[in-house]
């Protein structure tokens, strides 16, 4: 398979790799100071978790702390009404 293609004017251009829809992850680089990285690395070894698993858990906890949905199921659950549109709430008697 040849990764180069010829354009109309004869110039060879590299093909852009096709974006895969099988990988829904988004990547970001994060910088840590050495002490923090060593503590995270030690904790990941002690808990037998990968760095990705630790990051997923930490960000899920952060979103929960601030009342944000973590996934689609959580978002739908939060958006459901507590009182239906046709239900009348009980009135307080004076």
C-alpha positions in Angstrom: 0.0 0.0 0.0 1.5 3.3 -1.1 1.0 6.1 1.5 1.6 8.8 -1.2 -0.9 9.9 -3.7 -0.4 12.1 -6.7 -2.4 15.3 -7.0 -3.6 16.7 -10.3 -0.4 18.7 -10.8 1.9 15.7 -10.3 3.0 16.6 -6.7 3.2 13.6 -4.4 1.4 14.3 -1.1 1.1 12.1 2.0 -2.3 10.7 2.7 -3.9 11.8 6.0 -4.7 8.8 8.1 -8.4 8.0 8.2 -10.0 8.9 11.5 -11.3 5.8 13.1 -14.8 5.9 14.6 -13.9 2.9 16.8 -11.9 5.0 19.2 -14.1 7.5 21.0 -11.4 8.6 23.5 -9.9 12.1 23.4 -6.3 12.5 24.4 -4.8 15.3 26.4 -1.3 15.7 27.8 -1.0 16.4 31.5 2.1 17.7 33.3 2.9 16.7 36.9 5.8 17.7 39.1 8.1 14.8 39.9 6.8 14.2 43.5 3.2 14.1 42.3 4.1 11.7 39.5 6.0 9.4 41.8 3.1 9.4 44.3 0.6 8.6 41.5 2.8 5.9 40.1 3.3 4.3 43.6 -0.5 4.4 44.2 -1.3 2.9 40.8 1.1 0.0 41.5 -0.3 -0.5 45.0 -3.9 -0.5 43.8 -3.1 -2.5 40.6 -4.8 0.1 38.4 -3.5 1.8 35.3 -2.9 5.5 35.1 -5.9 5.7 32.8 -8.1 4.0 35.4 -6.9 6.5 38.1 -7.6 9.4 35.8 -11.1 8.2 34.9 -11.9 7.8 38.6 -10.5 11.2 39.5 -12.4 13.0 36.8 -15.7 11.2 37.5 -15.3 12.2 41.2 -14.6 15.8 40.1 -17.7 15.9 37.9 -19.9 14.4 40.6 -18.6 16.9 43.2 -19.7 19.8 41.0 -23.0 18.2 40.1 -22.2 17.5 36.5 -23.4 14.3 34.8 -20.6 11.8 34.2 -22.2 9.9 31.2 -25.3 9.9 29.1 -27.2 7.7 31.4 -26.5 10.0 34.3 -27.5 13.1 32.2 -30.8 11.5 31.2 -31.6 10.5 34.8 -30.9 14.1 36.0 -33.0 15.6 33.2 -36.1 13.6 34.0 -38.7 15.6 35.7 -39.6 15.0 39.3 -43.2 16.1 38.7 -44.9 15.2 35.4 -46.2 17.9 33.1 -49.9 16.9 33.8 -49.5 16.2 37.5 -50.7 18.9 39.9 -48.5 19.2 43.0 -50.4 19.1 46.3 -51.3 22.5 47.6 -50.6 23.7 51.1 -53.7 24.5 53.2 -53.8 27.8 54.9 
